Amino acid sequence: MIRKFDFLVIGSGVAGMTFALKVANSGKGKVALVCKTSLDESNTSKAQGGIASVTNLKMDNFEKHIEDTMTAGDYISDRKAVEHVVRHAPDAIDDLVKWGVNFDKTPEGRYDLHREGGHSEFRILHHEDDTGFEIQRGLMAAVRACKNITVLENHYAVEIITQHHLGIEVTRKTPDIECYGAYILDPDTHKIDTFLSRVTLMATGGTGAVYATTSNPNIATGDGIAMVYRAKGTVKDMEFVQFHPTVLYNPAETHPAFLITEAMRGYGAVLRLPNGEEFMQKYDKRLSLAPRDIVARAIDREMKLHGLNHVCLDVTHKNADETRKHFPHIYDKCLSIGIDITKSYIPVCPSAHYMCGGIKVDLNGESSIHRLYAVGECSCTGLHGGNRLASNSLIEAVVYAKSAAEHAVRVIDGYSFNDKVPEWDDEGTMSNEEKVLIAQDKQEVGQIMSNYVGIVRSDLRLRRAWKRLDLLYEETEELFKRVKPTSDICELRNMINVGYLITRQAIERKESRGLHYSMDYPKHAYDQK
């Protein structure tokens, strides 16, 4: 089946929905919003801490937020991208509020601002400890109320369509690659339909599920990044994988691990060893409020030094009623496994959390492939550089979605549908045995990435990961050519592609910088011990 939409949006988190709402109200045509599961399942909905924006001009200013972002990113960040996000952040907050998103306020009516690691001021807007869920809720209501947006749940994007599918050779040196839409798997017919579009947006989220333990939902398999890479688009900074320092240590839950928001450390929680001893003073003068890469490496080192599965977060010295008020979901979750956080330490450990790299885009959110935009965690805007500053991701998604929408609306009249695109050839069969192999291979990817391409790396570990991923790649591509595509095998292909990109770009960076830390290029004296 061939379907036509002026705007094709792949992904339904804050980035995809913001773009969809903006272009839907432009009068420039129909919008399809495609999501691989349900509309409410995304990395956005899992974000607890908040969204960063300068709103208290008496205490804060744009320059401080810009400098905090540059510092956290180890000065790899693109300053133009940083300034673009920071200066447009207040308007983005206003848009969210207009769409019905609620942020907590003080009794005086001002935003109740939190402070998180790496921020020099209180500038984090939040809704209790489930800010992402609240943003997702507000945007979903706005999307469902918009008659010009067709929501297609449980539809899986398999590949984007370029000149390659017209029989034209496309390489990484081809200067004018164009996107004409995407091939998308229909869950009811089990057929792959041809979605033609004049403009396509990739907003498929992150890559956490390529690791064995992650704060991300299982759907975060890097689909958009892998599809664009296979289409010969530019992908950048994939070595910079952020590991959140504090997820709840609970061996019964690995996908997703339960996040203990950074806002809790901003509130006053202290990192300790299980015996009560503090340790962050050995690593950074900011102690528990140091940026995430420093805290994650410190925890990783302490766990290895003492043979621990976890360290602890201590909030027992804070007022119990205030703790329950500010962090009700964390309190309830910990209580469900027998931990009263007002009386006992919270066991925590690092976990794969956020991808700072991705599909390279300009200030308009446009990728190296014409007519294709990328926004949110699957994109590399240059904002994060070597390490994401806490709570900058949600605001980046809204700001860049708005920029991409405004640019797309300006240029879409110059694009037409390409009616020469052939339909997908879906010949093939799949046996139950092959499904078992796919499940096993997914698990193996996670083990390879966690064991060899984790918080601390080495040339030896990275080469070992490369070899194992290469073998999986060959086996999976051979299988993909002879079976009818399903979401499972497509996800596996994407996970392997993403793992390969992370590993290859980590091998290419001959230094320890930001989130990429190699024992072969130590940055501090204690790392050589």
C-alpha distance (Angstrom), angle and dihedral (degrees) to the residues before:
residue distance angle dihedral
M1 . . .
I2 3.79 . .
R3 3.81 118.7 .
K4 3.80 126.7 -176.9
F5 3.79 128.5 -150.6
D6 3.78 127.0 163.5
F7 3.81 90.3 -139.7
L8 3.80 121.4 31.2
V9 3.82 113.4 -167.0
I10 3.81 116.1 -169.5
G11 3.82 109.2 -163.9
S12 3.78 133.2 34.1
G13 3.80 108.4 -141.7
V14 3.79 124.3 109.3
A15 3.83 91.3 -68.1
G16 3.79 97.1 51.2
M17 3.79 95.9 42.2
T18 3.82 94.2 46.2
F19 3.82 90.8 52.1
A20 3.80 91.8 45.1
L21 3.80 92.6 51.7
K22 3.80 92.6 47.4
V23 3.82 96.5 50.0
A24 3.80 93.9 38.4
N25 3.79 89.9 61.6
S26 3.81 93.3 47.8
G27 3.80 96.2 79.9
K28 3.82 90.3 -128.1
G29 3.77 98.2 120.2
K30 3.79 148.7 -73.6
V31 3.81 123.9 -29.8
A32 3.80 128.8 -149.1
L33 3.81 117.1 -162.3
V34 3.80 109.0 -162.9
C35 3.81 121.5 -167.9
K36 3.79 126.5 178.3
T37 3.82 94.5 -138.4
S38 3.80 127.9 3.1
L39 3.78 125.6 -28.7
D40 3.80 92.3 -110.5
E41 3.82 98.1 53.8
S42 3.78 112.5 90.3
N43 3.79 142.9 110.9
T44 3.80 87.2 -98.4
S45 3.78 92.1 66.1
K46 3.83 90.9 52.6
A47 3.82 94.9 54.5
Q48 3.79 107.3 111.3
G49 3.79 109.1 171.5
G50 3.76 106.4 59.9
I51 3.78 149.0 -112.8
A52 3.81 123.9 -65.4
S53 3.80 122.8 -129.3
V54 3.78 136.6 141.0
T55 3.81 104.6 -112.1
N56 3.81 104.7 140.5
L57 3.81 101.5 71.1
K58 3.80 92.3 177.5
M59 3.80 91.5 67.1
D60 3.81 104.5 16.7
N61 3.80 141.4 42.3
F62 3.80 141.2 -177.3
E63 3.80 93.3 -101.2
K64 3.81 91.9 59.2
H65 3.82 92.2 50.0
I66 3.81 90.8 46.9
E67 3.81 92.4 50.6
D68 3.82 92.8 45.9
T69 3.82 89.2 52.8
M70 3.81 93.7 47.6
T71 3.81 91.4 48.0
A72 3.81 94.0 49.2
G73 3.82 90.3 47.5
D74 3.83 90.4 54.9
Y75 3.81 88.3 -118.4
I76 3.79 92.4 -69.9
S77 3.80 89.4 110.3
D78 3.79 119.7 108.9
R79 3.82 103.0 -112.5
K80 3.81 91.9 -151.3
A81 3.80 90.0 57.0
V82 3.80 91.2 46.0
E83 3.80 92.6 51.2
H84 3.81 90.7 45.2
V85 3.80 92.6 56.0
V86 3.80 98.2 39.3
R87 3.81 95.7 47.5
H88 3.81 94.1 45.2
A89 3.81 94.7 43.1
P90 3.83 97.8 93.9
D91 3.82 91.3 54.3
A92 3.80 89.4 49.0
I93 3.80 90.3 53.4
D94 3.81 88.9 51.4
D95 3.82 89.6 53.2
L96 3.80 91.8 52.4
V97 3.79 91.7 49.4
K98 3.82 90.4 49.8
W99 3.81 88.6 53.8
G100 3.79 90.0 55.4
V101 3.82 103.5 -94.9
N102 3.81 113.4 148.9
F103 3.81 124.6 -146.9
D104 3.80 123.8 -169.5
K105 3.79 116.9 -100.0
T106 3.79 136.7 -165.5
P107 3.85 121.3 -110.8
E108 3.83 85.9 -97.9
G109 3.82 91.1 59.4
R110 3.80 98.8 -107.8
Y111 3.79 122.9 126.2
D112 3.82 111.2 -85.5
L113 3.79 97.6 -125.7
H114 3.81 125.2 -158.3
R115 3.78 128.6 -161.0
E116 3.79 122.5 -136.8
G117 3.80 137.1 -173.1
G118 3.80 114.0 -60.0
H119 3.82 94.6 16.0
S120 3.80 117.2 115.4
E121 3.82 93.3 -158.0
F122 3.79 142.0 31.9
R123 3.83 101.5 -91.6
I124 3.81 106.4 132.6
L125 3.81 114.4 117.1
H126 3.78 112.6 -157.5
H127 3.77 147.4 167.8
E128 3.82 106.0 -134.8
D129 3.83 104.1 -68.6
D130 3.81 97.0 -44.3
T131 3.81 102.9 68.7
G132 3.79 94.8 144.1
F133 3.78 92.0 52.5
E134 3.81 90.3 51.4
I135 3.82 92.3 49.8
Q136 3.80 90.5 47.8
R137 3.82 90.6 49.0
G138 3.80 93.5 51.1
L139 3.79 94.7 46.5
M140 3.81 93.7 45.3
A141 3.81 90.2 55.3
A142 3.81 90.5 50.0
V143 3.82 92.5 47.2
R144 3.80 93.9 48.7
A145 3.80 90.2 49.5
C146 3.84 91.5 53.4
K147 3.81 110.2 92.5
N148 3.80 92.9 -163.4
I149 3.83 93.5 64.0
T150 3.81 120.5 81.5
V151 3.80 109.2 -158.3
L152 3.80 114.5 -152.3
E153 3.80 110.1 -170.2
N154 3.82 123.9 -167.7
H155 3.81 91.3 18.9
Y156 3.80 115.3 135.5
A157 3.81 123.5 -148.6
V158 3.80 108.6 -139.6
E159 3.82 103.2 178.5
I160 3.79 138.7 -13.4
I161 3.81 115.0 -117.6
T162 3.82 120.4 -117.7
Q163 3.82 138.1 152.8
H164 3.80 85.8 -72.5
H165 3.80 88.6 76.3
L166 3.82 89.9 53.6
G167 3.80 90.6 59.7
I168 3.80 95.5 -98.6
E169 3.79 118.2 134.3
V170 3.81 111.1 -114.6
T171 3.80 122.3 -170.8
R172 3.81 135.0 170.1
K173 3.79 87.3 -95.2
T174 3.83 94.3 55.1
P175 3.82 103.6 116.4
D176 3.80 101.2 -159.7
I177 3.80 108.2 43.6
E178 3.81 110.3 160.9
C179 3.79 132.0 -163.1
Y180 3.80 117.2 -136.6
G181 3.80 98.5 178.2
A182 3.79 134.1 -76.2
Y183 3.78 144.7 -77.5
I184 3.81 106.8 -116.0
L185 3.80 130.7 -169.6
D186 3.82 114.9 -128.7
P187 3.85 111.1 -144.7
D188 3.80 94.1 -150.6
T189 3.80 100.9 48.6
H190 3.83 95.8 27.0
K191 3.79 85.2 -137.0
I192 3.79 127.1 127.3
D193 3.80 109.7 -120.3
T194 3.78 126.9 -158.0
F195 3.80 112.0 -120.0
L196 3.80 110.6 -166.4
S197 3.79 118.1 -163.9
R198 3.76 140.6 170.7
V199 3.82 91.2 -142.3
T200 3.82 128.1 20.2
L201 3.80 127.4 -163.8
M202 3.79 122.9 -161.1
A203 3.81 110.6 -151.9
T204 3.79 100.8 150.7
G205 3.80 98.9 139.0
G206 3.76 131.0 -136.2
T207 3.77 144.8 -23.6
G208 3.81 105.7 -123.6
A209 3.80 94.8 120.7
V210 3.81 90.9 69.2
Y211 3.82 85.3 75.5
A212 3.80 125.0 73.0
T213 3.81 92.8 -122.6
T214 3.79 122.4 31.9
S215 3.78 143.0 152.7
N216 3.82 87.8 -134.5
P217 3.81 125.7 95.3
N218 3.80 117.5 -103.9
I219 3.81 90.8 -100.2
A220 3.85 92.8 68.1
T221 3.81 94.0 99.5
G222 3.81 98.9 135.8
D223 3.81 94.1 -109.0
G224 3.80 97.8 158.4
I225 3.79 94.4 46.7
A226 3.81 91.2 49.7
M227 3.81 93.8 46.9
V228 3.81 92.8 50.2
Y229 3.81 91.8 45.6
R230 3.81 91.0 52.3
A231 3.82 88.1 49.2
K232 3.85 87.6 56.7
G233 3.80 95.5 -106.7
T234 3.81 121.4 149.3
V235 3.81 116.5 -92.3
K236 3.80 119.2 -175.0
D237 3.84 143.8 -176.8
M238 3.80 95.8 12.1
E239 3.81 91.7 149.0
F240 3.80 89.3 72.7
V241 3.80 102.8 87.0
Q242 3.78 113.3 163.7
F243 3.78 116.6 -140.2
H244 3.77 111.7 -159.0
P245 3.81 106.2 -129.0
T246 3.78 96.6 -142.1
V247 3.77 124.5 45.1
L248 3.78 119.4 145.8
Y249 3.80 109.9 -89.8
N250 3.77 102.1 -126.9
P251 3.84 115.1 143.2
A252 3.80 89.5 -160.0
E253 3.83 90.6 66.8
T254 3.81 122.7 50.7
H255 3.85 103.5 142.1
P256 2.93 102.1 70.3
A257 3.77 106.2 6.5
F258 3.81 111.9 -156.2
L259 3.79 111.8 -101.6
I260 3.80 121.9 -131.5
T261 3.77 99.8 -155.0
E262 3.79 121.9 -122.2
A263 3.80 86.7 -127.6
M264 3.79 87.1 76.0
R265 3.81 89.9 64.9
G266 3.79 88.3 45.4
Y267 3.80 86.4 53.7
G268 3.81 89.7 55.8
A269 3.79 108.3 -86.3
V270 3.83 113.7 150.3
L271 3.80 128.5 -145.1
R272 3.81 113.7 -126.3
L273 3.76 141.6 164.5
P274 3.81 114.0 -107.0
N275 3.84 88.4 -97.7
G276 3.82 89.8 60.2
E277 3.80 97.6 -103.7
E278 3.82 117.1 140.6
F279 3.81 116.7 -133.7
M280 3.81 111.1 171.9
Q281 3.83 91.4 89.8
K282 3.83 86.5 74.2
Y283 3.79 92.1 60.6
D284 3.80 112.7 31.8
K285 3.80 138.8 6.0
R286 3.82 89.0 -131.0
L287 3.80 88.1 64.6
S288 3.82 112.9 -167.9
L289 3.81 90.7 0.1
A290 3.81 95.4 62.1
P291 3.84 116.8 121.8
R292 3.76 117.2 -77.1
D293 3.81 98.4 -103.6
I294 3.80 91.8 56.0
V295 3.80 93.9 45.2
A296 3.81 93.5 45.9
R297 3.82 92.7 50.9
A298 3.80 91.0 45.8
I299 3.81 91.5 52.7
D300 3.81 91.3 44.8
R301 3.81 90.5 52.0
E302 3.82 94.1 47.0
M303 3.79 91.1 49.1
K304 3.82 90.4 52.3
L305 3.81 94.0 43.9
H306 3.80 93.4 51.9
G307 3.82 100.0 31.0
L308 3.80 92.8 -116.3
N309 3.79 132.6 155.8
H310 3.80 90.4 -152.4
V311 3.78 146.6 -2.4
C312 3.81 125.0 -138.0
L313 3.77 140.1 -106.9
D314 3.79 113.4 -147.3
V315 3.80 120.5 -154.8
T316 3.81 96.3 148.7
H317 3.81 92.5 108.8
K318 3.81 92.0 62.9
N319 3.82 125.1 87.0
A320 3.81 106.7 -79.9
D321 3.81 95.7 -142.2
E322 3.80 91.4 49.8
T323 3.80 91.5 48.9
R324 3.80 92.0 51.8
K325 3.80 90.3 46.5
H326 3.82 95.7 50.6
F327 3.82 97.8 38.4
P328 3.82 107.9 28.7
H329 3.80 96.2 149.2
I330 3.80 94.1 47.7
Y331 3.82 89.8 46.9
D332 3.82 92.0 51.1
K333 3.80 94.0 44.3
C334 3.80 93.7 50.9
L335 3.80 91.3 44.1
S336 3.81 88.5 54.4
I337 3.83 89.1 64.3
G338 3.79 94.2 42.3
I339 3.82 101.8 -91.9
D340 3.81 121.2 124.3
I341 3.80 100.8 -163.6
T342 3.81 92.2 -159.4
K343 3.82 88.7 63.5
S344 3.81 107.3 22.6
Y345 3.80 138.8 45.1
I346 3.82 118.9 -98.1
P347 3.84 112.5 -125.0
V348 3.81 108.2 -131.6
C349 3.80 139.7 172.6
P350 3.82 136.1 173.1
S351 3.80 120.7 -87.7
A352 3.82 136.3 -178.8
H353 3.77 105.5 -86.3
Y354 3.80 122.1 152.2
M355 3.81 138.6 18.6
C356 3.83 112.3 -139.7
G357 3.81 93.6 -173.7
G358 3.77 131.0 54.8
I359 3.79 140.4 116.1
K360 3.81 106.5 6.3
V361 3.81 111.8 -122.1
D362 3.81 137.6 173.7
L363 3.81 127.7 -127.4
N364 3.82 88.8 -76.5
G365 3.80 91.6 55.3
E366 3.83 90.8 -112.7
S367 3.80 118.0 145.8
S368 3.81 128.3 -143.9
I369 3.82 86.4 -91.8
H370 3.80 111.8 79.8
R371 3.82 117.3 -117.0
L372 3.81 89.6 16.5
Y373 3.81 121.4 108.3
A374 3.79 128.3 -176.6
V375 3.79 125.6 -159.7
G376 3.80 136.0 171.9
E377 3.77 127.3 17.1
C378 3.81 95.0 -19.6
S379 3.81 89.7 61.9
C380 3.79 131.9 76.7
T381 3.79 106.0 -145.1
G382 3.79 94.6 162.8
L383 3.81 92.5 -112.8
H384 3.80 97.1 113.8
G385 3.79 101.5 39.4
G386 3.80 109.5 176.1
N387 3.80 96.4 -12.1
R388 3.80 135.9 14.6
L389 3.78 118.1 -118.2
A390 3.80 109.2 -130.6
S391 3.83 115.7 -88.9
N392 3.81 94.2 6.6
S393 3.81 93.0 109.5
L394 3.80 100.3 71.0
I395 3.79 92.9 47.2
E396 3.82 90.7 46.9
A397 3.81 89.7 53.8
V398 3.81 93.6 52.3
V399 3.82 95.5 43.5
Y400 3.81 95.1 47.4
A401 3.82 93.4 41.9
K402 3.79 87.7 56.3
S403 3.84 92.2 46.9
A404 3.81 91.8 47.5
A405 3.81 92.0 48.0
E406 3.80 93.0 50.0
H407 3.81 91.3 49.1
A408 3.81 94.0 45.1
V409 3.80 91.8 50.4
R410 3.81 90.2 51.6
V411 3.82 95.0 51.9
I412 3.81 106.0 29.7
D413 3.79 94.7 93.1
G414 3.79 87.4 67.4
Y415 3.82 91.5 60.0
S416 3.80 129.6 75.7
F417 3.79 134.7 -172.9
N418 3.80 115.3 -88.1
D419 3.80 104.3 -131.9
K420 3.81 93.4 -178.4
V421 3.81 92.9 76.3
P422 3.83 110.5 118.5
E423 3.77 122.7 -132.6
W424 3.81 119.8 -106.6
D425 3.79 118.4 -85.5
D426 3.81 101.3 -133.5
E427 3.75 101.6 176.5
G428 3.80 113.4 143.2
T429 3.78 146.0 84.7
M430 3.76 135.4 -124.9
S431 3.79 127.9 -151.7
N432 3.79 127.9 -153.6
E433 3.80 88.7 -111.9
E434 3.80 90.4 59.4
K435 3.81 90.9 52.1
V436 3.79 88.7 55.3
L437 3.80 90.1 51.7
I438 3.81 91.0 51.7
A439 3.82 91.7 52.2
Q440 3.81 91.1 48.6
D441 3.81 92.1 48.4
K442 3.82 92.0 51.1
Q443 3.78 89.2 54.4
E444 3.80 90.8 48.0
V445 3.82 91.7 53.2
G446 3.80 89.1 54.9
Q447 3.78 92.6 50.3
I448 3.82 93.0 47.5
M449 3.79 92.9 50.2
S450 3.82 96.1 44.8
N451 3.80 94.3 44.7
Y452 3.81 99.6 43.1
V453 3.83 109.6 16.5
G454 3.79 101.3 40.3
I455 3.80 136.2 114.2
V456 3.82 93.9 -49.7
R457 3.80 118.6 33.5
S458 3.80 140.5 -179.5
D459 3.78 135.3 -165.7
L460 3.80 89.9 -108.8
R461 3.81 93.4 52.1
L462 3.80 92.6 46.3
R463 3.81 93.2 50.0
R464 3.80 89.9 49.5
A465 3.82 90.5 51.8
W466 3.82 90.3 48.1
K467 3.80 92.7 54.3
R468 3.79 94.5 47.6
L469 3.80 93.6 45.6
D470 3.80 90.2 48.8
L471 3.80 90.9 56.4
L472 3.82 91.2 48.6
Y473 3.80 89.8 48.1
E474 3.80 93.2 55.0
E475 3.81 93.1 46.8
T476 3.82 94.0 46.1
E477 3.81 96.0 46.9
E478 3.79 89.7 50.8
L479 3.80 89.9 51.2
F480 3.83 93.3 45.3
K481 3.81 91.3 56.2
R482 3.79 93.4 58.3
V483 3.80 104.9 37.8
K484 3.77 135.5 69.3
P485 3.81 105.3 -100.7
T486 3.79 118.1 -105.9
S487 3.78 130.1 176.3
D488 3.82 89.6 -105.2
I489 3.78 97.1 59.7
C490 3.81 91.9 39.1
E491 3.79 90.0 54.0
L492 3.79 90.9 48.7
R493 3.82 91.1 52.2
N494 3.78 89.9 49.9
M495 3.80 93.8 47.3
I496 3.80 91.0 52.2
N497 3.82 91.6 47.5
V498 3.82 91.3 49.6
G499 3.80 92.9 45.8
Y500 3.80 89.0 50.6
L501 3.83 91.9 50.5
I502 3.80 93.3 48.7
T503 3.81 91.0 48.2
R504 3.80 96.8 43.8
Q505 3.79 94.9 47.8
A506 3.82 89.7 45.4
I507 3.81 89.5 54.1
E508 3.81 90.3 49.8
R509 3.83 93.9 54.1
K510 3.80 104.7 82.0
E511 3.80 96.1 -169.0
S512 3.78 141.2 58.3
R513 3.76 105.1 -105.2
G514 3.79 132.0 156.8
L515 3.78 111.0 -39.2
H516 3.80 93.9 -9.3
Y517 3.79 106.5 88.4
S518 3.79 122.7 174.6
M519 3.80 128.1 -175.4
D520 3.81 87.2 -145.6
Y521 3.82 90.9 61.8
P522 3.83 104.0 35.7
K523 3.78 117.9 -169.9
H524 3.82 101.2 -165.5
A525 3.78 134.2 36.7
Y526 3.81 94.4 -117.2
D527 3.82 90.3 57.9
Q528 3.81 90.1 67.5
K529 3.79 93.8 58.5
